[in-house]
Amino acid sequence: MIPAFTDPNFTQLNSTFFLEEPSLTPREVKILEWVSRGKTNGQIWLILSMSPQTVAKHLTRINTKFRVRSRTEAAVHFVLMNQQRSVVS
């Protein structure tokens, strides 16, 4: 579970949480970008010109890589991962 959602007093990134970033395919990154913007699977498959089953399969793989249970957790993880990357750069 992502610390920001389990600890109400969480105020900064836990650097050890993101030590191992999962390897995402370019398509998985695109899907996560749209999920993090609030798009539904139905909207994403139309935007990316793929079948709904393909979007769902990518999200299943993303959840496995991030060790999360939902698209919301995956999106939060993705956003926090990118924030950390921009802080480190």
C-alpha positions as CSV (number, residue, x, y, z in Angstrom):
1,M,0.0,0.0,0.0
2,I,1.2,3.5,-0.8
3,P,2.3,5.3,2.4
4,A,0.4,8.5,1.5
5,F,-2.8,6.5,1.7
6,T,-2.1,4.5,4.8
7,D,-0.6,7.1,7.0
8,P,-2.7,10.3,7.5
9,N,0.4,12.1,8.8
10,F,2.5,11.3,5.7
11,T,3.9,14.6,4.4
12,Q,7.0,13.7,2.3
13,L,8.1,11.0,0.0
14,N,9.6,7.9,1.6
15,S,12.8,7.5,-0.5
16,T,13.0,3.8,0.3
17,F,9.6,3.2,-1.1
18,F,10.8,3.8,-4.7
19,L,14.2,2.1,-4.6
20,E,13.1,-0.5,-7.1
21,E,11.2,1.1,-10.0
22,P,9.5,-1.4,-12.2
23,S,10.4,-1.5,-15.8
24,L,7.4,-0.3,-17.8
25,T,6.9,-0.6,-21.5
26,P,6.2,2.6,-23.5
27,R,2.5,1.5,-23.9
28,E,2.2,0.9,-20.2
29,V,3.5,4.4,-19.5
30,K,1.0,5.9,-22.0
31,I,-1.8,4.0,-20.3
32,L,-0.7,5.2,-16.8
33,E,-0.5,8.7,-18.1
34,W,-4.2,8.6,-19.1
35,V,-5.3,6.7,-16.0
36,S,-3.6,9.4,-13.8
37,R,-5.6,12.0,-15.7
38,G,-8.8,10.3,-14.8
39,K,-9.6,8.5,-18.0
40,T,-11.6,5.3,-18.0
41,N,-10.6,2.1,-19.8
42,G,-13.2,2.9,-22.4
43,Q,-11.7,6.3,-23.1
44,I,-8.2,5.0,-23.1
45,W,-8.8,2.3,-25.7
46,L,-10.4,4.9,-27.9
47,I,-7.5,7.4,-27.5
48,L,-4.8,4.7,-28.0
49,S,-6.7,2.8,-30.7
50,M,-6.6,-0.6,-29.0
51,S,-9.1,-3.1,-27.8
52,P,-10.7,-2.8,-24.3
53,Q,-9.2,-6.2,-23.5
54,T,-5.7,-5.0,-24.3
55,V,-6.1,-1.9,-22.0
56,A,-7.3,-4.2,-19.2
57,K,-4.4,-6.6,-19.8
58,H,-1.9,-3.8,-19.6
59,L,-3.4,-2.6,-16.4
60,T,-3.2,-6.1,-14.9
61,R,0.5,-6.2,-15.8
62,I,1.0,-2.7,-14.4
63,N,-0.7,-3.7,-11.1
64,T,1.6,-6.7,-10.8
65,K,4.7,-4.7,-11.5
66,F,3.8,-2.0,-8.9
67,R,2.4,-4.7,-6.5
68,V,-0.9,-2.8,-6.2
69,R,-4.5,-3.9,-6.4
70,S,-6.2,-1.1,-8.3
71,R,-5.8,1.3,-11.1
72,T,-6.0,4.2,-8.6
73,E,-3.1,2.8,-6.6
74,A,-1.1,2.3,-9.8
75,A,-1.8,5.9,-10.9
76,V,-0.7,7.3,-7.6
77,H,2.4,5.2,-7.6
78,F,3.2,6.4,-11.1
79,V,2.6,10.1,-10.2
80,L,4.8,9.8,-7.1
81,M,7.5,7.9,-9.0
82,N,7.6,10.7,-11.6
83,Q,7.7,13.4,-8.8
84,Q,10.6,11.7,-7.2
85,R,12.4,11.4,-10.5
86,S,11.9,15.2,-11.1
87,V,13.2,16.0,-7.6
88,V,16.3,13.8,-8.1
89,S,17.1,15.2,-11.5
